[in-house]
Amino acid sequence: MNLASRQSIDKEALLPSQKGFTLSVVVPVYNEEEVLPDFHRRLSTVMNNLGANWELLYINDGSTDRTLQVIRGLCDPRVATIDLSRNFGKEIAMTAGLDHARGDAVVVIDADLQDPPELIPDLVSKWQDGFDVVYAKRSVREGESCLKKSTAKLFYRVIQRLTRISIPEDTGDFRLLSRKAVQALGLLREQHRFMKGLFAWIGYPQAAVYFRRSPRFAGKTKWNYWRLWNFALEGITSFSIVPLKIASYIGLLTATGAFIYACFVIFKKLTYGDPVQGYASLMVVMLFLGGVQLMTLGMIGEYLGRMFNETKRRPLYLVNHFDPSCLWKTGGRGQDVVNPSLQGTTWCEAEE
């Protein structure tokens, strides 16, 4: 893919195929050996009834259990396996899947069966109505604590106010993307990837399909509250500079307050001869100002660290091994999507 083609979207991908289309399903997995057989069975049933050519891409994100062996044991020619060289995180794993997908449209779904594969026909129907991004929106979140539900709701409200793009609330990564949308995402190669924000940033016509989110079918969630907190910071700092503005405003207000208080102290001294307050009040002021300074430096450090990572221009991921699906061997659509020089991956002999 040359520079000109990278900066434009394939004209052939502008309109969805109404019949005879090819669908790719991207599934990032990390230590999901318990749920994979049931997930694959349900997903295959849905896809077989869809009446389309399809492929399924499992992205093994450095699993330490038998996830990779389970995937290889499926023995399905429609399954492609992308084994990353280590754990790069779910956002990067999704990107690897999108880079390698060859369908006219691409569905992203988790393997834990909280997002039902049976919803995919509804996503396809919306796509055929002309929408480039069709996201699954949770009307009910079963199996989650009140704390997790409330913090998730708070996060979506906060990020809506801090960013200039509209990120759908109560929406995960489960969605369908047209070929045009996938190609647009392929142009965005930033290291710190908040995919929910990138899905919204590219624009194009988008629509929601509502569903009830089920509890995890098997295994354990990989998202504890510390990881969720860092994920929230990633989203805010990737799409907003409002925290830096807040730091500036806090500094300005603190300096203004300090100046007013200094004038008040000098006035009292000259007028009434009152001595300056003692050690306790001085320590309170010093600790307060020190805390404000450290908080501000922390905000600046978050952005500076991200700038540092971006300047290194490292590849987003490395592929240890790639087992292609039958779409690669039959010359399915999307040959121009995967570009080893763009990704910097260890490229496999996919078209032997």
C-alpha positions as CSV (number, residue, x, y, z in Angstrom):
1,M,0.0,0.0,0.0
2,N,1.7,3.3,-1.1
3,L,1.3,6.6,0.6
4,A,-1.4,7.8,-1.7
5,S,-3.6,4.7,-1.0
6,R,-3.0,5.0,2.8
7,Q,-4.4,8.6,2.7
8,S,-7.5,7.6,0.8
9,I,-10.3,5.1,1.3
10,D,-10.9,2.3,-1.3
11,K,-13.7,3.6,-3.5
12,E,-15.0,0.0,-3.9
13,A,-15.5,-0.1,-0.2
14,L,-17.9,2.8,0.0
15,L,-21.0,0.8,-0.5
16,P,-21.9,-2.5,1.3
17,S,-22.6,-5.6,-0.7
18,Q,-26.3,-6.5,-0.4
19,K,-25.7,-10.2,-1.2
20,G,-22.8,-12.5,-1.6
21,F,-20.7,-10.5,0.9
22,T,-17.9,-11.8,3.0
23,L,-17.8,-11.2,6.8
24,S,-14.8,-11.3,9.1
25,V,-15.2,-11.9,12.8
26,V,-12.3,-10.6,15.0
27,V,-12.0,-12.2,18.5
28,P,-9.1,-11.1,20.8
29,V,-8.5,-13.8,23.4
30,Y,-6.4,-14.0,26.5
31,N,-6.6,-17.1,28.8
32,E,-10.0,-18.1,27.5
33,E,-9.6,-21.9,27.2
34,E,-12.7,-22.6,29.3
35,V,-15.1,-20.7,27.2
36,L,-13.7,-21.1,23.6
37,P,-15.4,-24.4,22.6
38,D,-18.9,-23.1,23.5
39,F,-18.2,-19.7,22.0
40,H,-17.0,-21.2,18.7
41,R,-20.0,-23.6,18.5
42,R,-22.5,-20.7,19.0
43,L,-20.7,-18.4,16.7
44,S,-20.4,-21.0,13.9
45,T,-24.1,-21.8,14.1
46,V,-24.9,-18.1,13.7
47,M,-22.5,-17.6,10.8
48,N,-23.6,-20.7,9.0
49,N,-27.2,-19.5,9.0
50,L,-26.2,-16.0,7.8
51,G,-25.8,-17.0,4.2
52,A,-22.4,-15.3,3.6
53,N,-18.8,-16.3,3.2
54,W,-17.0,-15.8,6.5
55,E,-13.8,-16.1,8.4
56,L,-13.0,-16.1,12.1
57,L,-9.8,-14.5,13.3
58,Y,-8.7,-15.5,16.8
59,I,-5.9,-13.2,18.1
60,N,-4.0,-14.9,20.9
61,D,-2.7,-12.1,23.1
62,G,0.0,-13.9,24.9
63,S,-2.2,-16.4,26.7
64,T,-0.5,-18.5,29.4
65,D,-3.0,-21.3,29.5
66,R,-4.1,-23.7,26.7
67,T,-6.0,-21.1,24.7
68,L,-3.7,-21.4,21.6
69,Q,-3.9,-25.2,21.6
70,V,-7.7,-25.0,21.9
71,I,-7.9,-22.7,18.8
72,R,-5.6,-24.9,16.7
73,G,-7.7,-27.9,17.8
74,L,-10.8,-26.5,16.2
75,C,-9.6,-27.7,12.8
76,D,-11.9,-25.2,10.9
77,P,-10.6,-23.9,7.6
78,R,-12.5,-20.7,8.1
79,V,-10.5,-20.0,11.3
80,A,-7.4,-17.8,11.2
81,T,-5.0,-17.7,14.1
82,I,-2.8,-14.7,14.9
83,D,-0.4,-15.6,17.7
84,L,1.1,-12.4,19.0
85,S,4.7,-12.5,20.4
86,R,3.5,-11.5,23.9
87,N,0.6,-9.9,25.7
88,F,0.1,-6.4,24.1
89,G,-3.3,-5.7,25.6
90,K,-6.8,-6.0,24.2
91,E,-6.8,-2.8,22.2
92,I,-3.6,-3.8,20.3
93,A,-5.0,-7.3,19.8
94,M,-8.1,-5.9,18.2
95,T,-6.0,-3.7,15.9
96,A,-4.0,-6.8,14.8
97,G,-7.3,-8.5,14.0
98,L,-8.6,-5.6,12.0
99,D,-5.3,-5.4,10.1
100,H,-5.6,-9.0,9.0
101,A,-9.4,-9.2,8.3
102,R,-10.4,-9.5,4.7
103,G,-14.2,-9.3,4.7
104,D,-16.5,-6.7,3.3
105,A,-17.4,-6.0,6.9
106,V,-15.7,-6.9,10.2
107,V,-17.4,-7.8,13.5
108,V,-15.4,-7.4,16.7
109,I,-16.6,-9.5,19.6
110,D,-15.2,-10.9,22.9
111,A,-15.0,-14.6,23.5
112,D,-16.6,-14.6,27.0
113,L,-20.1,-14.8,25.7
114,Q,-21.3,-11.7,27.5
115,D,-21.9,-10.3,24.0
116,P,-24.2,-12.8,22.2
117,P,-23.1,-14.0,18.8
118,E,-26.8,-14.3,18.0
119,L,-26.9,-10.5,17.6
120,I,-24.6,-10.5,14.6
121,P,-27.5,-10.8,12.0
122,D,-29.0,-7.7,13.4
123,L,-25.7,-5.9,13.0
124,V,-25.4,-7.1,9.5
125,S,-28.9,-5.9,8.7
126,K,-28.1,-2.4,9.9
127,W,-24.9,-2.4,7.9
128,Q,-26.9,-3.3,4.8
129,D,-29.2,-0.4,5.5
130,G,-26.2,1.9,4.9
131,F,-24.4,2.3,8.2
132,D,-20.7,2.0,8.4
133,V,-20.4,1.4,12.1
134,V,-23.1,-0.6,13.9
135,Y,-22.4,-0.9,17.7
136,A,-24.2,-3.1,20.2
137,K,-25.5,-1.0,23.1
138,R,-26.2,-2.6,26.5
139,S,-29.8,-2.1,27.7
140,V,-29.2,-4.3,30.7
141,R,-25.8,-5.3,32.3
142,E,-26.4,-8.7,34.1
143,G,-23.8,-10.2,36.4
144,E,-22.0,-6.9,37.3
145,S,-21.8,-5.3,40.7
146,C,-23.5,-2.0,41.5
147,L,-20.1,-0.5,41.9
148,K,-18.9,-1.5,38.5
149,K,-22.2,-0.3,36.8
150,S,-22.0,3.1,38.6
151,T,-18.3,3.7,37.8
152,A,-18.9,2.7,34.2
153,K,-21.8,5.1,34.0
154,L,-19.7,7.9,35.6
155,F,-16.8,7.2,33.2
156,Y,-19.0,7.6,30.1
157,R,-20.6,10.8,31.4
158,V,-17.2,12.3,32.2
159,I,-15.6,11.4,28.9
160,Q,-18.6,12.8,27.0
161,R,-18.1,16.2,28.7
162,L,-14.3,16.2,28.3
163,T,-14.0,15.2,24.6
164,R,-15.3,16.8,21.4
165,I,-16.4,13.5,19.9
166,S,-19.6,11.6,20.9
167,I,-18.6,8.2,22.4
168,P,-21.8,6.1,22.8
169,E,-22.6,5.3,26.4
170,D,-23.0,1.7,27.7
171,T,-21.2,0.4,24.6
172,G,-18.3,-1.9,24.5
173,D,-16.2,-3.2,21.6
174,F,-18.9,-5.5,20.2
175,R,-19.7,-3.9,16.8
176,L,-19.7,-4.2,13.0
177,L,-17.4,-2.1,10.8
178,S,-17.7,-1.6,7.1
179,R,-14.6,-2.0,4.9
180,K,-14.5,1.8,4.6
181,A,-14.4,2.1,8.4
182,V,-11.8,-0.6,8.8
183,Q,-9.5,1.1,6.2
184,A,-10.0,4.4,8.1
185,L,-9.0,2.8,11.4
186,G,-5.9,1.3,9.6
187,L,-4.6,4.9,9.1
188,L,-4.5,5.5,12.8
189,R,-1.3,4.0,14.2
190,E,-1.0,5.7,17.6
191,Q,0.6,3.6,20.4
192,H,-2.0,4.5,23.1
193,R,-5.2,3.1,21.7
194,F,-8.6,3.7,23.2
195,M,-10.6,1.8,20.6
196,K,-14.0,3.0,21.7
197,G,-12.8,6.6,21.0
198,L,-11.2,5.7,17.7
199,F,-14.4,4.0,16.5
200,A,-16.3,7.2,17.2
201,W,-13.5,9.5,15.9
202,I,-13.6,8.2,12.4
203,G,-17.2,9.3,12.0
204,Y,-19.3,7.9,9.2
205,P,-22.9,6.9,9.6
206,Q,-23.3,5.0,12.9
207,A,-26.3,3.1,14.5
208,A,-27.0,1.2,17.7
209,V,-28.5,-2.2,18.2
210,Y,-29.7,-2.8,21.8
211,F,-29.2,-6.1,23.7
212,R,-29.1,-7.5,27.2
213,R,-25.6,-8.3,28.3
214,S,-25.2,-11.7,30.0
215,P,-22.8,-12.6,32.8
216,R,-19.5,-14.2,31.8
217,F,-20.1,-17.8,30.6
218,A,-16.9,-19.2,32.1
219,G,-13.5,-18.2,33.3
220,K,-12.5,-15.0,35.1
221,T,-12.5,-11.4,34.0
222,K,-9.1,-9.9,33.3
223,W,-10.4,-6.4,34.2
224,N,-9.9,-5.5,37.9
225,Y,-10.6,-2.0,39.2
226,W,-6.9,-0.9,38.9
227,R,-6.9,-1.8,35.2
228,L,-10.2,-0.2,34.7
229,W,-8.9,3.0,36.3
230,N,-5.8,3.1,34.0
231,F,-8.1,2.3,31.0
232,A,-10.2,5.3,31.9
233,L,-7.1,7.5,32.1
234,E,-6.0,6.2,28.7
235,G,-9.4,7.2,27.2
236,I,-9.4,10.7,28.7
237,T,-5.8,11.5,27.9
238,S,-6.1,10.1,24.4
239,F,-9.0,12.3,23.4
240,S,-8.9,15.4,25.6
241,I,-6.6,18.0,26.9
242,V,-9.1,19.3,29.4
243,P,-7.1,17.9,32.3
244,L,-4.2,20.2,31.3
245,K,-6.6,23.1,31.1
246,I,-7.9,22.3,34.6
247,A,-4.4,22.2,35.9
248,S,-3.8,25.7,34.4
249,Y,-7.0,27.0,36.0
250,I,-6.2,25.5,39.4
251,G,-2.7,27.1,39.2
252,L,-4.2,30.5,38.3
253,L,-6.9,30.3,41.1
254,T,-4.3,29.2,43.6
255,A,-1.9,32.1,42.7
256,T,-4.8,34.6,42.8
257,G,-5.9,33.3,46.2
258,A,-2.3,33.5,47.5
259,F,-1.9,37.0,46.3
260,I,-5.2,38.1,47.9
261,Y,-4.3,36.4,51.2
262,A,-0.8,38.1,51.1
263,C,-2.4,41.5,50.6
264,F,-4.8,40.8,53.6
265,V,-1.9,39.7,55.8
266,I,0.1,42.9,54.9
267,F,-2.9,45.1,55.5
268,K,-3.5,43.6,59.0
269,K,0.1,44.0,59.9
270,L,0.3,47.7,58.9
271,T,-3.1,48.6,60.3
272,Y,-3.4,46.6,63.5
273,G,0.1,45.4,64.1
274,D,-1.1,41.7,64.2
275,P,1.7,39.2,64.0
276,V,1.8,36.8,61.1
277,Q,0.1,33.5,61.8
278,G,2.4,30.8,63.1
279,Y,3.8,27.5,62.1
280,A,0.5,25.5,61.8
281,S,-1.1,27.8,59.2
282,L,2.2,28.1,57.3
283,M,2.5,24.3,57.0
284,V,-1.1,23.9,55.8
285,V,-0.5,26.4,53.1
286,M,2.8,24.8,52.0
287,L,1.3,21.3,52.0
288,F,-1.7,22.5,50.0
289,L,0.4,24.3,47.4
290,G,2.8,21.3,47.2
291,G,-0.2,18.9,46.6
292,V,-1.5,21.2,43.8
293,Q,1.9,21.3,42.2
294,L,2.4,17.5,42.3
295,M,-1.1,16.9,40.9
296,T,-0.4,19.3,38.1
297,L,3.0,17.7,37.4
298,G,1.3,14.3,37.3
299,M,-1.2,15.5,34.7
300,I,1.6,16.9,32.6
301,G,3.6,13.7,33.1
302,E,0.7,11.6,31.7
303,Y,0.7,13.5,28.5
304,L,4.5,13.8,28.3
305,G,4.9,10.0,28.8
306,R,2.4,9.4,25.9
307,M,4.3,11.8,23.7
308,F,7.6,9.9,24.5
309,N,6.1,6.6,23.6
310,E,4.8,7.9,20.3
311,T,8.1,9.4,19.3
312,K,9.8,6.0,19.6
313,R,7.7,4.8,16.6
314,R,7.8,1.2,17.7
315,P,5.5,-1.3,15.9
316,L,2.1,-1.7,17.5
317,Y,2.6,-5.5,17.8
318,L,4.7,-8.4,16.6
319,V,3.3,-11.7,15.2
320,N,4.8,-14.9,16.4
321,H,2.8,-17.0,14.0
322,F,-0.1,-16.5,11.6
323,D,-2.3,-19.4,10.4
324,P,-4.5,-17.9,7.6
325,S,-8.1,-18.8,6.9
326,C,-9.4,-20.2,3.7
327,L,-10.2,-16.6,2.5
328,W,-6.5,-15.9,2.3
329,K,-6.0,-19.0,0.1
330,T,-9.0,-18.2,-2.2
331,G,-8.1,-14.5,-2.6
332,G,-10.9,-13.0,-0.6
333,R,-11.4,-9.2,-0.4
334,G,-9.2,-6.9,1.5
335,Q,-5.8,-7.8,-0.1
336,D,-4.8,-4.1,0.3
337,V,-5.7,-4.0,4.0
338,V,-2.7,-5.7,5.5
339,N,0.6,-3.9,5.1
340,P,3.7,-5.3,6.9
341,S,5.7,-2.1,6.5
342,L,2.8,-0.1,8.0
343,Q,2.5,-2.5,11.0
344,G,6.1,-3.4,11.5
345,T,5.2,-7.0,12.3
346,T,7.0,-10.2,11.9
347,W,5.3,-11.2,8.6
348,C,4.2,-14.7,8.1
349,E,4.1,-16.6,4.8
350,A,0.3,-16.1,4.7
351,E,-0.2,-16.7,0.9
352,E,1.8,-19.8,0.4
